[in-house]
Amino acid sequence: MPRSPALRAVKWAVLFDALVVARDHWNKLTPGERAHLAALLRKSRARPGNLTPAERREVRRLAAKIDLPTLGRNLAPVARRLRPRPR
C-alpha cells in the first residue's frame, strides 16, 4: 500500500520537532566543546574501547552537560507521535 503524502508530512513534522529538542540540549555545550565531542565520537567509531580512559571520561563529562536523561524525557512525547494508534 503506498504511503499517503499526509503521513509523510506528519513524519517530517515529528522529525523536525525531535531535531529542535535535540538542538536545545546540544546547544548547552560551547562551540569548542561541541567540536571536541564530535571529534571524540568520530575517533571512537561507536566503540568506547577506541578511546583512552581520559577521553572516555571527557565524553562522559560532556554527555552529562547535555543532560541525556532529560533529553530522553523530552523526546518521548515526540517519538510517541510516531506509534500507530490502536483501532
Protein Blocks (a to p, Z undefined) as FASTA:
>chain_A
ZZdfklmmmmmmmmmmmmmmmmmmmmmpcfklmmmmmmmmmmnnopaklpcfklmmmmmm
mmmmnommlmmmmmmmmmmmmpccdZZ
